[in-house]
Amino acid sequence: MAKTEKQEKPPSRREKETLKKLVRGIVLAQDNIFIKELLREQEIKIGATKADFERHMLQAIEQGKLQRSYVDAWLDRVEGWGDQHIYLYRVPSGVSEDPVWTDSRGIQQKVQKAGFARFWNVRTSLKFPQTLTLTGIHFDGACLSFVWHQGLPSWVQDPDKDYEKTIGGDLYQFRAHRQRAERSVMRFVFRPKSRLAGVFIQVPWDKVEHDKALGEVRDSVSRLLEFNSLTPFSVALAIKGLDQASLNAKRTEGDSVKTYKTRLSGGGAYVEFASTSVRRGYQDIEPIRHVRRALNPKSFRGLHGVFLFRRVGLRGSTRDLKIGLYGQQRRIRLWAQMTADEVWEILETLKKYG
């Protein structure tokens, strides 16, 4: 996203203070590489630490250089993407090929009839609700998305506010902490052209809590789209398929996907292959690779897999994104913060195997 050419009207004092709250909380909860991206895009001085980022962003807000629309567009790409659990679904052709998905006005009417008119294409929510709350429904011509938010207040140390005080003859130390407003994001996203839909949850893994979240998604989405027509993605097949594809690929230093761990079950037992190296997949070890080749994948079911997806940045930098697959739960776990594009690149890769 290039620096926005058209300037908004100067923000009011209240708008500036609201945006400062957003910067102190949501923005600074993101990974440093994403914060640097925002500052670089808007030609704002970066710095080296989160304290530098915060200071420079607050100055830019005060000067009118960092405005709401820039932060909204940035948050759409990074907030609530990665470091999450995903339940992926395949969409029947009869649903994905419905002409309504080429008609934004038609989608808006469906949203209104479903009683969701107030959520239609609203700006990025700045709310921090105590419970998981639907805050927006969006359609951009390529995908339909429902977004929920829940506030997660936390405390960060602020040593500059520490002090000592004598009370009743005893010396006391007071350690200051500043409350930072963070929040979790849950999404349902439907991509007609890809024939994929997904529920993206940031709540830590707990079957009861995840079933509750999935129930909330199902109840809301079914008012607009028949949720029960979606077919759960076979994560078990994806574990086997991705592991086999990695096994068959030529071994190169820049492998885009490495298998770090795979657990396969069959006949009431299981076999597991795993690497003890942080940087290498188990298939990089030749003797272990030969043992794995002796297995017939058709005789096994994928239970669990951990894969490393290599991501190459615009400036040639690389990072390995850790992905966990859980066959019995049909669950995908992304361990790193990512952008929306990075998440969908991974899901499109998994789509080939599950």
C-alpha positions in Angstrom: 0.0 0.0 0.0 1.6 3.2 -1.1 1.3 6.4 0.9 -2.2 7.8 0.4 -2.2 10.7 -2.1 -5.5 12.2 -1.2 -5.3 13.8 2.3 -8.3 13.6 4.6 -9.6 16.7 6.3 -7.6 17.6 9.4 -8.8 15.4 12.3 -10.4 16.8 15.3 -8.8 16.7 18.8 -11.2 13.8 19.7 -10.3 11.9 16.6 -6.6 12.3 17.3 -7.0 11.0 20.9 -9.0 8.0 19.7 -6.4 7.2 17.1 -3.7 7.6 19.8 -5.5 5.0 21.9 -5.6 2.7 19.0 -1.8 3.1 18.4 -1.0 2.5 22.1 -2.9 -0.7 22.0 -3.8 -2.6 18.9 -1.0 -1.3 16.7 1.8 -1.9 19.2 0.5 -5.4 19.8 1.5 -6.3 16.3 4.8 -7.8 15.2 7.6 -5.2 14.7 8.0 -6.0 11.0 4.4 -5.0 10.4 4.6 -1.8 12.4 7.7 -0.8 10.4 5.8 -1.5 7.2 3.1 1.0 8.3 5.6 3.7 9.2 7.6 3.1 6.0 4.5 3.4 3.9 3.5 6.7 5.5 7.1 8.0 5.4 7.3 8.3 9.2 10.5 7.9 11.1 10.8 4.3 12.3 13.3 3.9 15.2 14.5 0.6 16.7 12.1 -0.2 19.6 8.4 -0.3 20.3 8.9 2.9 22.4 10.4 4.6 19.3 7.5 3.4 17.2 4.9 4.7 19.7 6.6 8.1 20.1 7.0 8.6 16.3 3.4 7.5 15.6 1.9 9.8 18.3 3.9 12.7 16.8 2.7 11.8 13.3 -0.9 11.7 14.6 -0.5 15.1 16.2 0.9 16.5 13.0 -1.8 15.0 10.9 0.6 12.7 9.0 -0.9 9.5 10.3 -4.6 9.5 9.8 -7.5 7.1 10.5 -7.8 5.8 6.9 -4.2 4.7 6.7 -4.4 2.8 10.0 -7.7 1.2 9.0 -6.3 -0.1 5.8 -3.2 -1.4 7.6 -5.3 -3.1 10.3 -7.4 -4.9 7.7 -4.2 -6.6 6.5 -2.6 -7.4 9.9 -5.1 -7.4 12.8 -6.2 -10.9 13.7 -4.2 -12.6 11.0 -1.8 -15.4 12.0 -1.2 -16.6 15.5 -4.7 -18.1 15.4 -6.7 -21.3 14.8 -8.5 -21.9 11.5 -11.4 -24.2 10.6 -11.4 -24.4 6.8 -14.4 -25.5 4.6 -14.9 -26.3 1.0 -17.8 -24.6 -0.7 -20.2 -26.4 -3.1 -20.1 -25.1 -6.7 -23.8 -24.4 -6.5 -23.1 -21.9 -3.7 -19.9 -20.4 -5.0 -21.2 -19.9 -8.5 -24.4 -18.1 -7.4 -24.6 -14.8 -9.5 -25.3 -12.9 -6.3 -21.5 -13.0 -5.5 -20.9 -10.7 -8.5 -23.5 -8.1 -7.3 -22.5 -6.0 -4.3 -25.9 -4.4 -4.2 -27.5 -7.8 -4.1 -25.3 -8.8 -1.1 -26.1 -5.6 0.7 -29.8 -6.4 0.3 -29.3 -9.9 1.7 -27.4 -8.4 4.6 -30.2 -6.0 5.3 -32.9 -8.7 5.1 -30.8 -10.7 7.6 -31.1 -7.8 10.1 -27.4 -6.9 9.8 -27.8 -3.5 8.0 -25.9 -1.6 10.7 -22.8 -3.8 10.2 -22.6 -3.4 6.4 -19.2 -2.2 5.2 -18.6 -0.2 8.4 -15.2 1.3 9.1 -12.7 -0.7 11.2 -14.2 -0.9 14.7 -12.3 0.9 17.5 -14.4 -0.9 20.2 -13.1 -3.2 22.9 -16.3 -5.1 23.9 -16.1 -7.3 27.0 -17.6 -10.2 25.2 -17.2 -11.5 21.6 -19.3 -9.0 19.5 -20.1 -8.8 15.8 -18.7 -5.5 14.6 -18.7 -5.6 10.8 -19.8 -7.4 7.6 -17.9 -6.6 4.5 -17.9 -7.6 0.8 -15.3 -6.3 -1.6 -16.3 -8.2 -4.7 -13.9 -11.0 -4.0 -14.8 -12.2 -0.5 -17.5 -11.9 2.1 -16.3 -11.5 5.7 -17.9 -11.3 9.2 -15.8 -9.8 11.9 -16.1 -10.1 15.7 -14.0 -8.3 18.4 -13.4 -8.9 22.1 -11.4 -6.6 24.3 -8.4 -8.2 26.2 -7.0 -5.5 28.5 -3.4 -6.1 29.6 -0.8 -4.2 31.7 2.6 -3.1 30.7 5.3 -1.8 32.9 6.0 2.0 32.9 9.2 2.5 35.0 9.1 6.2 34.5 6.1 6.3 36.8 7.7 4.2 39.6 8.2 6.0 42.9 9.0 5.4 46.6 7.1 6.7 49.5 7.5 6.4 53.3 4.3 5.4 55.0 4.1 4.9 58.8 7.9 4.9 59.0 8.3 2.1 56.4 9.6 2.7 52.9 7.3 1.5 50.1 8.1 1.1 46.4 5.3 1.6 43.9 5.8 -0.1 40.5 3.7 1.5 37.8 1.8 -0.4 35.1 -0.1 1.2 32.3 -3.2 -0.5 31.0 -3.0 -1.3 27.3 -6.2 -2.0 25.3 -5.7 -5.1 23.2 -8.4 -7.3 21.6 -8.9 -10.6 19.8 -10.5 -10.9 16.4 -12.7 -13.7 15.0 -13.6 -13.8 11.4 -15.6 -15.8 8.9 -14.4 -15.3 5.4 -16.0 -16.8 2.2 -14.1 -16.6 -1.1 -16.4 -17.7 -3.9 -13.6 -18.0 -6.6 -11.5 -20.2 -4.4 -14.5 -22.1 -3.2 -13.1 -21.8 0.3 -14.5 -20.5 3.6 -12.8 -20.3 6.9 -13.4 -19.5 10.6 -10.4 -17.7 12.1 -10.3 -17.8 15.9 -7.7 -16.2 18.2 -9.1 -17.8 21.4 -6.6 -20.3 22.9 -7.3 -23.9 22.1 -10.1 -25.3 24.2 -12.7 -27.6 22.7 -15.6 -26.1 24.6 -14.6 -22.5 23.8 -13.9 -23.2 20.2 -17.3 -25.0 19.8 -18.9 -22.0 21.4 -17.1 -19.7 18.9 -18.0 -21.9 16.0 -21.6 -21.9 17.1 -21.7 -18.1 17.2 -20.3 -18.0 13.6 -22.8 -20.6 12.4 -25.8 -18.8 13.9 -24.8 -15.5 12.4 -23.6 -16.7 9.0 -26.6 -19.0 8.4 -28.8 -15.9 8.3 -27.0 -15.0 5.1 -25.4 -18.2 3.8 -26.3 -21.8 4.4 -23.5 -22.8 6.7 -24.4 -26.5 6.8 -23.8 -26.7 3.1 -20.1 -26.2 3.7 -17.9 -29.3 3.8 -15.1 -29.4 6.6 -11.7 -29.5 5.0 -9.8 -32.8 5.5 -6.8 -31.7 7.6 -5.9 -35.4 7.9 -5.5 -35.7 4.2 -3.5 -32.4 4.0 -1.0 -33.8 6.6 -0.3 -36.8 4.5 -0.4 -34.9 1.2 1.9 -32.1 2.2 4.3 -34.4 3.9 4.5 -36.6 0.8 4.9 -33.6 -1.5 7.8 -32.4 0.6 9.3 -35.9 0.5 9.1 -36.1 -3.3 10.5 -32.6 -3.8 14.2 -32.0 -4.6 16.2 -31.1 -1.5 17.3 -27.5 -1.8 18.4 -24.9 0.7 15.5 -22.7 -0.2 12.7 -25.2 0.1 9.4 -23.3 0.4 7.8 -26.0 2.7 9.6 -28.2 5.2 8.1 -31.0 7.3 9.2 -30.5 10.9 7.0 -33.3 12.4 4.5 -35.8 11.1 2.4 -38.3 13.1 0.6 -41.0 11.0 -1.7 -43.6 12.5 -2.9 -47.0 11.2 -4.1 -50.3 12.7 -4.4 -49.0 16.2 -0.8 -47.6 16.4 1.1 -44.6 15.1 4.5 -43.7 13.8 6.0 -40.2 14.2 8.9 -38.5 12.4 10.3 -35.3 13.9 13.3 -33.1 13.6 15.4 -32.1 16.6 16.8 -29.0 14.8 15.1 -25.7 14.8 16.1 -24.9 11.3 15.8 -28.2 9.5 12.9 -30.5 8.6 13.1 -34.2 9.5 13.3 -35.0 5.8 16.6 -33.2 5.5 18.2 -36.1 7.4 18.9 -38.8 4.8 18.6 -42.0 6.9 15.2 -40.8 8.3 14.1 -39.8 4.8 14.8 -43.4 3.6 12.7 -44.8 6.5 9.8 -42.5 5.6 9.9 -43.6 2.0 9.3 -47.1 3.0 5.8 -46.2 4.3 2.8 -46.6 2.1 0.7 -43.4 2.8 -2.5 -45.2 1.8 -2.2 -47.3 4.9 -2.0 -44.4 7.3 -4.1 -41.4 8.4 -2.7 -38.0 9.2 -2.9 -37.3 13.0 -0.7 -34.3 13.4 1.8 -32.3 11.4 4.1 -29.3 11.9 5.4 -27.6 8.8 7.6 -24.6 8.1 6.5 -22.3 5.2 9.3 -20.1 4.1 8.2 -16.5 3.3 10.4 -14.2 1.2 9.9 -10.5 1.8 10.0 -7.7 -0.6 13.6 -6.9 0.3 14.8 -10.5 0.1 14.5 -11.2 3.8 13.1 -14.6 4.8 11.3 -16.0 7.7 9.9 -19.5 8.4 6.2 -19.6 9.4 5.3 -22.5 11.7 2.0 -24.2 10.8 0.4 -27.0 12.9 -2.2 -29.3 11.4 -4.5 -31.4 13.7 -6.3 -34.1 11.7 -8.9 -35.3 14.3 -9.9 -31.8 15.2 -9.9 -30.6 11.5 -7.9 -27.6 12.9 -5.1 -25.5 11.5 -2.8 -23.6 13.8 -0.8 -20.7 12.7 1.9 -19.9 15.2 3.3 -16.6 13.8 1.7 -13.2 13.2 1.1 -12.8 9.5 -0.6 -10.6 7.0 -3.9 -11.6 5.4 -2.1 -12.3 2.1 0.3 -14.6 3.8 -2.4 -16.5 5.5 -4.3 -17.1 2.3 -1.2 -18.1 0.4 -0.8 -20.9 3.0 -4.4 -21.9 2.8 -4.3 -22.1 -1.0 -1.3 -24.4 -0.7 -3.1 -26.6 1.8 -6.2 -26.7 -0.5 -4.2 -28.8 -3.0 -3.8 -31.6 -0.5 -6.8 -31.8 1.7 
